[in-house]
């Protein structure tokens, strides 16, 4: 059994020095499922002359809407995508509530899968799908572009080697439909992933959900603890008119970090994620690196599920 270090959860997969500077021996046929914001960016990157895109051949896209084509990329049916020998990879960019079903269908059809976070809206389902991917010998990759942002790179450097006393992370934005995007702990899992990647695996102390449905207002307050018993508070607040904003405060024995300085523009983060996925297809990550990433993702999904249980038990 592969043994992972206690800090494994803190180590996101990073792009390696790519071995993509030669003409690929083969291209993987790709279909994009869902053409909202993320799907449109995926199609753009697949059509652009990037190193990793040279290993991928965009066959078409799947959408519930009748669109015909987008930028000369043809729309194909889900049945055609699943049965086609040409299609070897599915990029799942649909709403979160549909991810589990799409992943299962494409894995059972023998396709590799890239899926936007969250992979599923339950830890049990994610664990089951990962086992299915391993049985089929296919790559199952959950996108986490938040770990490829300049802000996260800055934070990672700031917290390394420091002894956390306490911290908080507040995120505000316009409301999301829970039926489509899941409970706030799942739709906001990128913030939870930041905390786990910075401070290691966390324990849940308490969680509350305040809602005023007539105002479309929601506030989720989660109290977490690091393995060293340092408290972390995560708050998601959603309402019409609330600007998308992230505020953080981390207090260490050696000083404090209050809010995020301007650290530059995030460029091509979905493309960077695509590069990581292609490197997985090419077998360029070690077993230990892949196991650590899987452990972190499942831990975050498990925590999100526990938070949901705590909040729902008090309503």
C-alpha positions as semicolon CSV with decimal commas, in nm:
position;residue;x (nm);y (nm);z (nm)
1;X;0,000;0,000;0,000
2;X;0,133;0,343;-0,097
3;X;0,231;0,547;0,210
4;X;0,171;0,923;0,191
5;X;0,342;1,186;0,402
6;X;0,127;1,389;0,647
7;X;0,180;1,696;0,424
8;X;0,053;1,519;0,111
9;X;-0,275;1,711;0,120
10;X;-0,084;2,038;0,092
11;X;0,081;1,951;-0,240
12;X;-0,123;2,046;-0,548
13;X;-0,011;1,897;-0,878
14;X;0,193;2,152;-1,070
15;X;0,281;2,161;-1,435
16;X;0,603;1,976;-1,493
17;X;0,865;2,071;-1,742
18;X;0,657;1,951;-2,031
19;X;0,774;1,679;-2,261
20;X;0,551;1,823;-2,531
21;X;0,800;1,996;-2,753
22;X;0,803;1,720;-3,011
23;X;0,533;1,623;-3,258
24;X;0,296;1,386;-3,075
25;X;0,289;1,026;-3,190
26;X;-0,088;1,026;-3,142
27;X;-0,373;1,263;-3,059
28;X;-0,655;1,193;-2,816
29;X;-0,999;1,269;-2,958
30;X;-1,190;1,503;-2,725
31;X;-1,555;1,595;-2,678
32;X;-1,660;1,890;-2,458
33;X;-1,983;1,835;-2,262
34;X;-2,150;2,164;-2,173
35;X;-2,067;2,493;-2,342
36;X;-2,120;2,755;-2,072
37;X;-1,830;2,971;-1,949
38;X;-1,592;2,685;-1,867
39;X;-1,687;2,479;-2,174
40;X;-1,636;2,777;-2,405
41;X;-1,290;2,840;-2,258
42;X;-1,205;2,469;-2,301
43;X;-1,306;2,482;-2,670
44;X;-1,098;2,797;-2,718
45;X;-0,790;2,637;-2,561
46;X;-0,833;2,312;-2,754
47;X;-0,843;2,509;-3,081
48;X;-0,538;2,720;-2,995
49;X;-0,180;2,629;-3,090
50;X;-0,057;2,534;-2,742
51;X;0,183;2,250;-2,662
52;X;-0,075;2,036;-2,481
53;X;-0,344;2,108;-2,743
54;X;-0,123;1,935;-3,000
55;X;-0,195;1,608;-2,817
56;X;-0,571;1,664;-2,829
57;X;-0,807;1,659;-3,126
58;X;-1,141;1,835;-3,067
59;X;-1,409;1,615;-3,224
60;X;-1,717;1,811;-3,116
61;X;-1,930;1,926;-2,825
62;X;-2,242;1,800;-2,648
63;X;-2,514;2,038;-2,532
64;X;-2,879;2,013;-2,432
65;X;-2,939;2,322;-2,645
66;X;-2,961;2,292;-3,024
67;X;-2,663;2,500;-3,134
68;X;-2,547;2,323;-3,451
69;X;-2,186;2,437;-3,425
70;X;-1,960;2,681;-3,238
71;X;-1,666;2,831;-3,427
72;X;-1,690;2,546;-3,679
73;X;-1,682;2,282;-3,400
74;X;-1,981;2,052;-3,462
75;X;-2,244;1,961;-3,204
76;X;-2,281;1,585;-3,159
77;X;-2,525;1,380;-2,953
78;X;-2,432;1,228;-2,618
79;X;-2,495;0,882;-2,765
80;X;-2,252;0,952;-3,050
81;X;-1,988;1,082;-2,808
82;X;-2,018;0,771;-2,592
83;X;-2,010;0,522;-2,879
84;X;-1,756;0,688;-3,110
85;X;-1,416;0,517;-3,137
86;X;-1,272;0,858;-3,226
87;X;-1,369;1,008;-2,888
88;X;-1,122;0,898;-2,621
89;X;-1,157;1,189;-2,377
90;X;-1,453;1,381;-2,232
91;X;-1,423;1,730;-2,081
92;X;-1,726;1,758;-1,846
93;X;-1,814;2,129;-1,816
94;X;-2,185;2,103;-1,736
95;X;-2,357;2,212;-1,414
96;X;-2,238;2,031;-1,103
97;X;-2,555;1,830;-1,046
98;X;-2,499;1,643;-1,376
99;X;-2,128;1,561;-1,327
100;X;-2,168;1,223;-1,157
101;X;-2,393;1,079;-1,428
102;X;-2,175;1,206;-1,714
103;X;-1,852;1,080;-1,556
104;X;-2,001;0,736;-1,498
105;X;-2,130;0,711;-1,856
106;X;-1,799;0,815;-2,014
107;X;-1,586;0,592;-1,789
108;X;-1,813;0,296;-1,863
109;X;-1,771;0,377;-2,232
110;X;-1,392;0,353;-2,188
111;X;-1,311;0,726;-2,207
112;X;-1,071;0,936;-2,001
113;X;-1,246;1,219;-1,812
114;X;-1,159;1,575;-1,715
115;X;-1,431;1,734;-1,500
116;X;-1,471;2,083;-1,359
117;X;-1,493;2,096;-0,979
118;X;-1,674;1,967;-0,784
119;X;-1,642;1,620;-0,936
120;X;-1,961;1,512;-0,758
121;X;-2,193;1,637;-0,486
122;X;-2,104;1,352;-0,251
123;X;-1,787;1,190;-0,120
124;X;-1,932;0,839;-0,164
125;X;-2,004;0,900;-0,533
126;X;-1,655;1,044;-0,596
127;X;-1,489;0,745;-0,427
128;X;-1,701;0,509;-0,637
129;X;-1,615;0,690;-0,962
130;X;-1,243;0,685;-0,881
131;X;-1,263;0,310;-0,826
132;X;-1,443;0,277;-1,160
133;X;-1,171;0,483;-1,335
134;X;-0,902;0,259;-1,185
135;X;-1,091;-0,055;-1,293
136;X;-1,118;0,082;-1,646
137;X;-0,755;0,202;-1,651
138;X;-0,864;0,558;-1,733
139;X;-0,758;0,901;-1,612
140;X;-1,017;1,083;-1,397
141;X;-0,906;1,442;-1,342
142;X;-1,088;1,705;-1,136
143;X;-1,002;2,059;-1,242
144;X;-0,881;2,295;-0,969
145;X;-0,783;2,618;-1,142
146;X;-0,790;2,799;-0,807
147;X;-0,461;2,623;-0,724
148;X;-0,309;2,764;-1,044
149;X;-0,391;3,127;-0,960
150;X;-0,128;3,390;-0,882
151;X;-0,303;3,456;-0,548
152;X;-0,261;3,095;-0,438
153;X;0,106;3,090;-0,543
154;X;0,159;3,404;-0,331
155;X;-0,020;3,252;-0,030
156;X;0,171;2,927;-0,058
157;X;0,500;3,116;-0,032
158;X;0,369;3,331;0,254
159;X;0,253;3,045;0,479
160;X;0,530;2,793;0,420
161;X;0,713;2,706;0,742
162;X;0,492;2,934;0,954
163;X;0,302;2,830;1,267
164;X;-0,066;2,923;1,223
165;X;-0,248;3,057;1,530
166;X;-0,585;3,125;1,364
167;X;-0,729;3,225;1,029
168;X;-1,041;3,313;0,835
169;X;-1,156;3,319;0,473
170;X;-1,471;3,505;0,365
171;X;-1,614;3,478;0,014
172;X;-1,902;3,688;-0,117
173;X;-2,084;3,663;-0,449
174;X;-2,423;3,659;-0,620
175;X;-2,644;3,358;-0,540
176;X;-2,620;3,020;-0,716
177;X;-2,904;2,776;-0,770
178;X;-2,849;2,491;-0,526
179;X;-3,037;2,245;-0,749
180;X;-2,781;2,300;-1,024
181;X;-2,459;2,373;-0,835
182;X;-2,504;2,190;-0,506
183;X;-2,499;2,285;-0,140
184;X;-2,272;2,588;-0,068
185;X;-1,995;2,369;0,076
186;X;-1,974;2,196;-0,265
187;X;-2,027;2,497;-0,491
188;X;-1,764;2,678;-0,281
189;X;-1,523;2,386;-0,261
190;X;-1,242;2,585;-0,423
191;X;-1,215;2,792;-0,104
192;X;-1,204;2,476;0,107
193;X;-0,937;2,340;-0,128
194;X;-0,727;2,653;-0,069
195;X;-0,743;2,601;0,308
196;X;-0,658;2,230;0,289
197;X;-0,376;2,292;0,040
198;X;-0,230;2,563;0,263
199;X;-0,272;2,405;0,608
200;X;-0,322;2,030;0,556
201;X;-0,619;1,810;0,640
202;X;-0,885;1,978;0,854
203;X;-1,144;1,869;1,110
204;X;-1,497;2,009;1,127
205;X;-1,590;2,176;1,457
206;X;-1,925;2,333;1,364
207;X;-2,125;2,462;1,069
208;X;-2,435;2,680;1,041
209;X;-2,646;2,803;0,751
210;X;-2,849;3,123;0,765
211;X;-3,101;3,165;0,483
212;X;-3,364;3,419;0,380
213;X;-3,505;3,259;0,069
214;X;-3,739;3,550;-0,006
215;X;-3,426;3,772;-0,037
216;X;-3,209;3,503;-0,202
217;X;-2,971;3,553;0,092
218;X;-2,745;3,279;0,226
219;X;-2,460;3,276;0,478
220;X;-2,272;2,958;0,564
221;X;-2,029;2,977;0,857
222;X;-1,789;2,685;0,905
223;X;-1,547;2,642;1,196
224;X;-1,256;2,413;1,115
225;X;-0,942;2,301;1,296
226;X;-0,596;2,210;1,170
227;X;-0,419;1,898;1,295
228;X;-0,242;2,130;1,546
229;X;-0,582;2,251;1,674
230;X;-0,548;2,597;1,517
231;X;-0,895;2,739;1,435
232;X;-0,994;2,836;1,079
233;X;-1,324;3,003;0,991
234;X;-1,469;2,975;0,639
235;X;-1,768;3,192;0,545
236;X;-1,963;3,188;0,218
237;X;-2,211;3,474;0,182
238;X;-2,438;3,503;-0,123
239;X;-2,702;3,762;-0,213
240;X;-2,816;3,963;-0,517
241;X;-2,583;4,259;-0,565
242;X;-2,299;4,116;-0,356
243;X;-1,973;4,157;-0,545
244;X;-1,749;3,858;-0,601
245;X;-1,481;3,913;-0,338
246;X;-1,244;3,715;-0,118
247;X;-1,117;3,842;0,217
248;X;-0,870;3,652;0,430
249;X;-0,686;3,689;0,756
250;X;-0,413;3,453;0,877
251;X;-0,232;3,505;1,208
252;X;0,101;3,330;1,267
253;X;0,344;3,331;1,559
254;X;0,575;3,535;1,335
255;X;0,318;3,790;1,213
256;X;-0,009;3,832;1,025
257;X;-0,137;3,832;0,669
258;X;-0,445;4,050;0,623
259;X;-0,613;4,037;0,285
260;X;-0,457;3,975;-0,053
261;X;-0,226;4,222;-0,225
262;X;-0,255;4,270;-0,600
263;X;-0,031;3,990;-0,726
264;X;-0,104;4,011;-1,098
265;X;-0,349;3,877;-1,354
266;X;-0,435;3,509;-1,374
267;X;-0,341;3,405;-1,726
268;X;-0,446;3,085;-1,902
269;X;-0,539;2,897;-1,585
270;X;-0,768;2,656;-1,771
271;X;-0,489;2,592;-2,020
272;X;-0,249;2,518;-1,733
273;X;-0,503;2,268;-1,604
274;X;-0,527;2,114;-1,952
275;X;-0,148;2,078;-1,952
276;X;-0,165;1,883;-1,623
277;X;-0,437;1,658;-1,764
278;X;-0,235;1,581;-2,078
279;X;0,067;1,502;-1,863
280;X;-0,152;1,250;-1,677
281;X;-0,257;1,096;-2,009
282;X;0,112;1,066;-2,100
283;X;0,203;0,908;-1,763
284;X;0,428;1,194;-1,652
285;X;0,318;1,202;-1,285
286;X;0,435;0,953;-1,025
287;X;0,202;0,719;-0,840
288;X;0,273;0,910;-0,518
289;X;0,184;1,248;-0,674
290;X;-0,145;1,115;-0,812
291;X;-0,234;0,943;-0,482
292;X;-0,168;1,265;-0,285
293;X;-0,392;1,464;-0,520
294;X;-0,670;1,205;-0,494
295;X;-0,639;1,205;-0,112
296;X;-0,676;1,585;-0,100
297;X;-0,974;1,592;-0,337
298;X;-1,159;1,317;-0,148
299;X;-1,083;1,485;0,186
300;X;-1,234;1,813;0,062
301;X;-1,544;1,637;-0,073
302;X;-1,582;1,447;0,256
303;X;-1,555;1,772;0,453
304;X;-1,812;1,939;0,224
305;X;-2,052;1,651;0,290
306;X;-2,001;1,673;0,667
307;X;-2,062;2,048;0,655
308;X;-2,387;1,990;0,465
309;X;-2,499;1,731;0,724
310;X;-2,424;1,969;1,014
311;X;-2,612;2,257;0,852
312;X;-2,915;2,050;0,751
313;X;-2,945;1,887;1,096
314;X;-2,992;2,230;1,253
315;X;-3,259;2,356;1,014
